[in-house]
Amino acid sequence: MKVSSPIGELPFEPRTIRLRGNSIQLDGAMGAWPAQVTITPSDLPALARVAARPALVGAVGLTTVLGLIRLTRSSRHHQ
């Protein structure tokens, strides 16, 4: 993983992940510095909004592909 910052791109190396109370904690290193990411329940709406966009695009794409496959198969059976 990489983290972009004002001082440049730094590699983030995850080392441990654990549950801490009602949060998820990811410990690792960002370049030479120890780093920690904590995700709490209050972060879930923002994460859901971010994840919803690619999920929606994927669902629309899959639906389109499946529709085209059905249309193609249906056209073959009617010929």
Backbone atoms as SQL, in Angstrom:
CREATE TABLE atoms (id INTEGER PRIMARY KEY, chain TEXT, resi INTEGER, resn TEXT, atom TEXT, x REAL, y REAL, z REAL);
INSERT INTO atoms VALUES
  (1, 'A', 1, 'MET', 'N', 0.846, -1.173, 0.000),
  (2, 'A', 1, 'MET', 'CA', 0.000, 0.000, 0.000),
  (3, 'A', 1, 'MET', 'C', 0.883, 1.225, 0.000),
  (4, 'A', 2, 'LYS', 'N', 0.327, 2.289, -0.556),
  (5, 'A', 2, 'LYS', 'CA', 1.064, 3.554, -0.538),
  (6, 'A', 2, 'LYS', 'C', 0.174, 4.645, 0.045),
  (7, 'A', 3, 'VAL', 'N', 0.793, 5.535, 0.755),
  (8, 'A', 3, 'VAL', 'CA', 0.111, 6.695, 1.327),
  (9, 'A', 3, 'VAL', 'C', 0.707, 7.928, 0.673),
  (10, 'A', 4, 'SER', 'N', -0.149, 8.742, 0.067),
  (11, 'A', 4, 'SER', 'CA', 0.312, 10.003, -0.518),
  (12, 'A', 4, 'SER', 'C', 0.235, 11.083, 0.551),
  (13, 'A', 5, 'SER', 'N', 1.281, 11.879, 0.639),
  (14, 'A', 5, 'SER', 'CA', 1.317, 12.956, 1.624),
  (15, 'A', 5, 'SER', 'C', 2.081, 14.133, 1.027),
  (16, 'A', 6, 'PRO', 'N', 2.076, 15.261, 1.721),
  (17, 'A', 6, 'PRO', 'CA', 2.830, 16.410, 1.214),
  (18, 'A', 6, 'PRO', 'C', 4.325, 16.139, 1.040),
  (19, 'A', 7, 'ILE', 'N', 4.860, 15.152, 1.751),
  (20, 'A', 7, 'ILE', 'CA', 6.285, 14.860, 1.611),
  (21, 'A', 7, 'ILE', 'C', 6.558, 13.753, 0.587),
  (22, 'A', 8, 'GLY', 'N', 5.518, 13.320, -0.102),
  (23, 'A', 8, 'GLY', 'CA', 5.680, 12.305, -1.142),
  (24, 'A', 8, 'GLY', 'C', 4.883, 11.047, -0.847),
  (25, 'A', 9, 'GLU', 'N', 5.088, 10.038, -1.674),
  (26, 'A', 9, 'GLU', 'CA', 4.419, 8.760, -1.470),
  (27, 'A', 9, 'GLU', 'C', 5.279, 7.877, -0.574),
  (28, 'A', 10, 'LEU', 'N', 4.651, 7.345, 0.454),
  (29, 'A', 10, 'LEU', 'CA', 5.352, 6.469, 1.383),
  (30, 'A', 10, 'LEU', 'C', 4.676, 5.101, 1.378),
  (31, 'A', 11, 'PRO', 'N', 5.467, 4.047, 1.444),
  (32, 'A', 11, 'PRO', 'CA', 4.847, 2.731, 1.542),
  (33, 'A', 11, 'PRO', 'C', 4.238, 2.551, 2.921),
  (34, 'A', 12, 'PHE', 'N', 3.073, 1.934, 2.976),
  (35, 'A', 12, 'PHE', 'CA', 2.474, 1.571, 4.254),
  (36, 'A', 12, 'PHE', 'C', 2.505, 0.053, 4.323),
  (37, 'A', 13, 'GLU', 'N', 3.172, -0.464, 5.333),
  (38, 'A', 13, 'GLU', 'CA', 3.281, -1.901, 5.513),
  (39, 'A', 13, 'GLU', 'C', 2.444, -2.313, 6.712),
  (40, 'A', 14, 'PRO', 'N', 1.276, -2.936, 6.464),
  (41, 'A', 14, 'PRO', 'CA', 0.467, -3.388, 7.593),
  (42, 'A', 14, 'PRO', 'C', 1.157, -4.543, 8.310),
  (43, 'A', 15, 'ARG', 'N', 1.091, -4.509, 9.626),
  (44, 'A', 15, 'ARG', 'CA', 1.745, -5.572, 10.417),
  (45, 'A', 15, 'ARG', 'C', 0.754, -6.363, 11.255),
  (46, 'A', 16, 'THR', 'N', -0.208, -5.682, 11.854),
  (47, 'A', 16, 'THR', 'CA', -1.229, -6.381, 12.645),
  (48, 'A', 16, 'THR', 'C', -2.575, -5.713, 12.451),
  (49, 'A', 17, 'ILE', 'N', -3.617, -6.495, 12.614),
  (50, 'A', 17, 'ILE', 'CA', -4.977, -5.965, 12.618),
  (51, 'A', 17, 'ILE', 'C', -5.688, -6.630, 13.787),
  (52, 'A', 18, 'ARG', 'N', -6.441, -5.833, 14.543),
  (53, 'A', 18, 'ARG', 'CA', -7.109, -6.386, 15.710),
  (54, 'A', 18, 'ARG', 'C', -8.352, -5.581, 16.058),
  (55, 'A', 19, 'LEU', 'N', -9.237, -6.242, 16.780),
  (56, 'A', 19, 'LEU', 'CA', -10.410, -5.565, 17.312),
  (57, 'A', 19, 'LEU', 'C', -10.032, -4.943, 18.637),
  (58, 'A', 20, 'ARG', 'N', -10.390, -3.699, 18.819),
  (59, 'A', 20, 'ARG', 'CA', -10.144, -2.988, 20.079),
  (60, 'A', 20, 'ARG', 'C', -11.455, -2.363, 20.500),
  (61, 'A', 21, 'GLY', 'N', -12.126, -2.992, 21.429),
  (62, 'A', 21, 'GLY', 'CA', -13.437, -2.485, 21.833),
  (63, 'A', 21, 'GLY', 'C', -14.385, -2.581, 20.654),
  (64, 'A', 22, 'ASN', 'N', -14.918, -1.445, 20.236),
  (65, 'A', 22, 'ASN', 'CA', -15.822, -1.443, 19.085),
  (66, 'A', 22, 'ASN', 'C', -15.141, -0.889, 17.836),
  (67, 'A', 23, 'SER', 'N', -13.818, -0.943, 17.778),
  (68, 'A', 23, 'SER', 'CA', -13.101, -0.433, 16.615),
  (69, 'A', 23, 'SER', 'C', -12.149, -1.497, 16.058),
  (70, 'A', 24, 'ILE', 'N', -11.714, -1.260, 14.838),
  (71, 'A', 24, 'ILE', 'CA', -10.711, -2.099, 14.198),
  (72, 'A', 24, 'ILE', 'C', -9.438, -1.281, 14.142),
  (73, 'A', 25, 'GLN', 'N', -8.341, -1.858, 14.590),
  (74, 'A', 25, 'GLN', 'CA', -7.059, -1.145, 14.593),
  (75, 'A', 25, 'GLN', 'C', -6.079, -1.869, 13.692),
  (76, 'A', 26, 'LEU', 'N', -5.497, -1.125, 12.779),
  (77, 'A', 26, 'LEU', 'CA', -4.472, -1.644, 11.872),
  (78, 'A', 26, 'LEU', 'C', -3.160, -0.962, 12.233),
  (79, 'A', 27, 'ASP', 'N', -2.188, -1.743, 12.671),
  (80, 'A', 27, 'ASP', 'CA', -0.865, -1.213, 13.012),
  (81, 'A', 27, 'ASP', 'C', 0.107, -1.563, 11.905),
  (82, 'A', 28, 'GLY', 'N', 1.001, -0.656, 11.618),
  (83, 'A', 28, 'GLY', 'CA', 1.996, -0.910, 10.592),
  (84, 'A', 28, 'GLY', 'C', 3.071, 0.146, 10.608),
  (85, 'A', 29, 'ALA', 'N', 3.718, 0.288, 9.480),
  (86, 'A', 29, 'ALA', 'CA', 4.763, 1.297, 9.346),
  (87, 'A', 29, 'ALA', 'C', 4.547, 2.049, 8.044),
  (88, 'A', 30, 'MET', 'N', 4.718, 3.350, 8.116),
  (89, 'A', 30, 'MET', 'CA', 4.636, 4.214, 6.943),
  (90, 'A', 30, 'MET', 'C', 6.034, 4.784, 6.742),
  (91, 'A', 31, 'GLY', 'N', 6.730, 4.189, 5.806),
  (92, 'A', 31, 'GLY', 'CA', 8.126, 4.559, 5.654),
  (93, 'A', 31, 'GLY', 'C', 8.877, 4.126, 6.901),
  (94, 'A', 32, 'ALA', 'N', 9.570, 5.052, 7.523),
  (95, 'A', 32, 'ALA', 'CA', 10.351, 4.737, 8.722),
  (96, 'A', 32, 'ALA', 'C', 9.555, 4.918, 10.011),
  (97, 'A', 33, 'TRP', 'N', 8.307, 5.421, 9.907),
  (98, 'A', 33, 'TRP', 'CA', 7.530, 5.752, 11.096),
  (99, 'A', 33, 'TRP', 'C', 6.451, 4.721, 11.381),
  (100, 'A', 34, 'PRO', 'N', 6.244, 4.430, 12.666),
  (101, 'A', 34, 'PRO', 'CA', 5.110, 3.575, 13.020),
  (102, 'A', 34, 'PRO', 'C', 3.816, 4.325, 12.689),
  (103, 'A', 35, 'ALA', 'N', 2.818, 3.592, 12.251),
  (104, 'A', 35, 'ALA', 'CA', 1.542, 4.216, 11.888),
  (105, 'A', 35, 'ALA', 'C', 0.405, 3.331, 12.373),
  (106, 'A', 36, 'GLN', 'N', -0.730, 3.967, 12.604),
  (107, 'A', 36, 'GLN', 'CA', -1.888, 3.249, 13.111),
  (108, 'A', 36, 'GLN', 'C', -3.136, 3.814, 12.448),
  (109, 'A', 37, 'VAL', 'N', -3.998, 2.924, 11.996),
  (110, 'A', 37, 'VAL', 'CA', -5.291, 3.316, 11.438),
  (111, 'A', 37, 'VAL', 'C', -6.349, 2.710, 12.343),
  (112, 'A', 38, 'THR', 'N', -7.274, 3.524, 12.811),
  (113, 'A', 38, 'THR', 'CA', -8.360, 3.048, 13.652),
  (114, 'A', 38, 'THR', 'C', -9.679, 3.365, 12.965),
  (115, 'A', 39, 'ILE', 'N', -10.505, 2.342, 12.800),
  (116, 'A', 39, 'ILE', 'CA', -11.819, 2.500, 12.168),
  (117, 'A', 39, 'ILE', 'C', -12.865, 2.242, 13.244),
  (118, 'A', 40, 'THR', 'N', -13.702, 3.240, 13.482),
  (119, 'A', 40, 'THR', 'CA', -14.747, 3.129, 14.493),
  (120, 'A', 40, 'THR', 'C', -16.113, 3.077, 13.808),
  (121, 'A', 41, 'PRO', 'N', -17.155, 2.722, 14.545),
  (122, 'A', 41, 'PRO', 'CA', -18.496, 2.697, 13.950),
  (123, 'A', 41, 'PRO', 'C', -18.895, 4.033, 13.296),
  (124, 'A', 42, 'SER', 'N', -18.409, 5.136, 13.833),
  (125, 'A', 42, 'SER', 'CA', -18.757, 6.438, 13.244),
  (126, 'A', 42, 'SER', 'C', -18.122, 6.626, 11.863),
  (127, 'A', 43, 'ASP', 'N', -17.106, 5.818, 11.527),
  (128, 'A', 43, 'ASP', 'CA', -16.482, 5.883, 10.201),
  (129, 'A', 43, 'ASP', 'C', -17.268, 5.102, 9.148),
  (130, 'A', 44, 'LEU', 'N', -18.165, 4.215, 9.571),
  (131, 'A', 44, 'LEU', 'CA', -18.852, 3.335, 8.635),
  (132, 'A', 44, 'LEU', 'C', -19.677, 4.060, 7.573),
  (133, 'A', 45, 'PRO', 'N', -20.425, 5.127, 7.906),
  (134, 'A', 45, 'PRO', 'CA', -21.157, 5.811, 6.835),
  (135, 'A', 45, 'PRO', 'C', -20.235, 6.349, 5.734),
  (136, 'A', 46, 'ALA', 'N', -19.115, 6.917, 6.109),
  (137, 'A', 46, 'ALA', 'CA', -18.174, 7.436, 5.104),
  (138, 'A', 46, 'ALA', 'C', -17.587, 6.291, 4.282),
  (139, 'A', 47, 'LEU', 'N', -17.220, 5.188, 4.928),
  (140, 'A', 47, 'LEU', 'CA', -16.694, 4.035, 4.202),
  (141, 'A', 47, 'LEU', 'C', -17.762, 3.443, 3.278),
  (142, 'A', 48, 'ALA', 'N', -19.007, 3.410, 3.740),
  (143, 'A', 48, 'ALA', 'CA', -20.095, 2.882, 2.903),
  (144, 'A', 48, 'ALA', 'C', -20.292, 3.752, 1.671),
  (145, 'A', 49, 'ARG', 'N', -20.210, 5.079, 1.835),
  (146, 'A', 49, 'ARG', 'CA', -20.356, 5.975, 0.672),
  (147, 'A', 49, 'ARG', 'C', -19.238, 5.745, -0.336),
  (148, 'A', 50, 'VAL', 'N', -18.021, 5.577, 0.157),
  (149, 'A', 50, 'VAL', 'CA', -16.879, 5.345, -0.735),
  (150, 'A', 50, 'VAL', 'C', -17.025, 3.994, -1.439),
  (151, 'A', 51, 'ALA', 'N', -17.423, 2.959, -0.696),
  (152, 'A', 51, 'ALA', 'CA', -17.560, 1.615, -1.275),
  (153, 'A', 51, 'ALA', 'C', -18.780, 1.506, -2.174),
  (154, 'A', 52, 'ALA', 'N', -19.798, 2.334, -1.946),
  (155, 'A', 52, 'ALA', 'CA', -21.036, 2.239, -2.725),
  (156, 'A', 52, 'ALA', 'C', -20.811, 2.599, -4.186),
  (157, 'A', 53, 'ARG', 'N', -19.968, 3.558, -4.456),
  (158, 'A', 53, 'ARG', 'CA', -19.752, 3.971, -5.853),
  (159, 'A', 53, 'ARG', 'C', -19.217, 2.837, -6.715),
  (160, 'A', 54, 'PRO', 'N', -18.089, 2.196, -6.339),
  (161, 'A', 54, 'PRO', 'CA', -17.621, 1.088, -7.184),
  (162, 'A', 54, 'PRO', 'C', -18.590, -0.086, -7.191),
  (163, 'A', 55, 'ALA', 'N', -19.287, -0.314, -6.070),
  (164, 'A', 55, 'ALA', 'CA', -20.248, -1.415, -6.026),
  (165, 'A', 55, 'ALA', 'C', -21.402, -1.144, -6.990),
  (166, 'A', 56, 'LEU', 'N', -21.862, 0.098, -7.046),
  (167, 'A', 56, 'LEU', 'CA', -22.940, 0.460, -7.956),
  (168, 'A', 56, 'LEU', 'C', -22.497, 0.320, -9.408),
  (169, 'A', 57, 'VAL', 'N', -21.307, 0.797, -9.719),
  (170, 'A', 57, 'VAL', 'CA', -20.779, 0.675, -11.082),
  (171, 'A', 57, 'VAL', 'C', -20.645, -0.796, -11.452),
  (172, 'A', 58, 'GLY', 'N', -20.141, -1.615, -10.539),
  (173, 'A', 58, 'GLY', 'CA', -20.005, -3.047, -10.791),
  (174, 'A', 58, 'GLY', 'C', -21.351, -3.718, -11.003),
  (175, 'A', 59, 'ALA', 'N', -22.339, -3.357, -10.189),
  (176, 'A', 59, 'ALA', 'CA', -23.673, -3.952, -10.318),
  (177, 'A', 59, 'ALA', 'C', -24.315, -3.570, -11.649),
  (178, 'A', 60, 'VAL', 'N', -24.180, -2.309, -12.045),
  (179, 'A', 60, 'VAL', 'CA', -24.735, -1.876, -13.332),
  (180, 'A', 60, 'VAL', 'C', -24.024, -2.587, -14.479),
  (181, 'A', 61, 'GLY', 'N', -22.708, -2.705, -14.388),
  (182, 'A', 61, 'GLY', 'CA', -21.944, -3.398, -15.423),
  (183, 'A', 61, 'GLY', 'C', -22.336, -4.862, -15.523),
  (184, 'A', 62, 'LEU', 'N', -22.453, -5.540, -14.387),
  (185, 'A', 62, 'LEU', 'CA', -22.833, -6.943, -14.381),
  (186, 'A', 62, 'LEU', 'C', -24.234, -7.131, -14.932),
  (187, 'A', 63, 'THR', 'N', -25.155, -6.268, -14.531),
  (188, 'A', 63, 'THR', 'CA', -26.524, -6.346, -15.045),
  (189, 'A', 63, 'THR', 'C', -26.545, -6.154, -16.550),
  (190, 'A', 64, 'THR', 'N', -25.758, -5.221, -17.051),
  (191, 'A', 64, 'THR', 'CA', -25.686, -4.973, -18.497),
  (192, 'A', 64, 'THR', 'C', -25.144, -6.192, -19.231),
  (193, 'A', 65, 'VAL', 'N', -24.058, -6.759, -18.717),
  (194, 'A', 65, 'VAL', 'CA', -23.462, -7.941, -19.355),
  (195, 'A', 65, 'VAL', 'C', -24.449, -9.105, -19.343),
  (196, 'A', 66, 'LEU', 'N', -25.089, -9.354, -18.210),
  (197, 'A', 66, 'LEU', 'CA', -26.059, -10.446, -18.137),
  (198, 'A', 66, 'LEU', 'C', -27.238, -10.208, -19.077),
  (199, 'A', 67, 'GLY', 'N', -27.682, -8.974, -19.166),
  (200, 'A', 67, 'GLY', 'CA', -28.765, -8.637, -20.110),
  (201, 'A', 67, 'GLY', 'C', -28.351, -8.884, -21.550),
  (202, 'A', 68, 'LEU', 'N', -27.133, -8.509, -21.900),
  (203, 'A', 68, 'LEU', 'CA', -26.641, -8.744, -23.270),
  (204, 'A', 68, 'LEU', 'C', -26.517, -10.239, -23.558),
  (205, 'A', 69, 'ILE', 'N', -26.076, -11.012, -22.581),
  (206, 'A', 69, 'ILE', 'CA', -25.983, -12.466, -22.764),
  (207, 'A', 69, 'ILE', 'C', -27.367, -13.050, -22.992),
  (208, 'A', 70, 'ARG', 'N', -28.321, -12.643, -22.191),
  (209, 'A', 70, 'ARG', 'CA', -29.699, -13.120, -22.360),
  (210, 'A', 70, 'ARG', 'C', -30.254, -12.737, -23.718),
  (211, 'A', 71, 'LEU', 'N', -30.015, -11.494, -24.106),
  (212, 'A', 71, 'LEU', 'CA', -30.505, -11.014, -25.405),
  (213, 'A', 71, 'LEU', 'C', -29.894, -11.820, -26.535),
  (214, 'A', 72, 'THR', 'N', -28.595, -12.099, -26.449),
  (215, 'A', 72, 'THR', 'CA', -27.902, -12.876, -27.471),
  (216, 'A', 72, 'THR', 'C', -28.448, -14.295, -27.522),
  (217, 'A', 73, 'ARG', 'N', -28.642, -14.920, -26.396),
  (218, 'A', 73, 'ARG', 'CA', -29.175, -16.290, -26.354),
  (219, 'A', 73, 'ARG', 'C', -30.609, -16.315, -26.872),
  (220, 'A', 74, 'SER', 'N', -31.380, -15.334, -26.501),
  (221, 'A', 74, 'SER', 'CA', -32.789, -15.274, -26.939),
  (222, 'A', 74, 'SER', 'C', -32.857, -15.083, -28.450),
  (223, 'A', 75, 'SER', 'N', -31.958, -14.274, -29.010),
  (224, 'A', 75, 'SER', 'CA', -31.931, -14.053, -30.458),
  (225, 'A', 75, 'SER', 'C', -31.557, -15.335, -31.192),
  (226, 'A', 76, 'ARG', 'N', -30.674, -16.118, -30.647),
  (227, 'A', 76, 'ARG', 'CA', -30.256, -17.381, -31.274),
  (228, 'A', 76, 'ARG', 'C', -31.402, -18.381, -31.290),
  (229, 'A', 77, 'HIS', 'N', -32.200, -18.418, -30.228),
  (230, 'A', 77, 'HIS', 'CA', -33.295, -19.390, -30.139),
  (231, 'A', 77, 'HIS', 'C', -34.449, -19.031, -31.058),
  (232, 'A', 78, 'HIS', 'N', -34.599, -17.783, -31.423),
  (233, 'A', 78, 'HIS', 'CA', -35.690, -17.355, -32.285),
  (234, 'A', 78, 'HIS', 'C', -35.348, -17.406, -33.753),
  (235, 'A', 79, 'GLN', 'N', -34.117, -17.757, -34.088),
  (236, 'A', 79, 'GLN', 'CA', -33.720, -17.793, -35.511),
  (237, 'A', 79, 'GLN', 'C', -34.012, -19.129, -36.123);
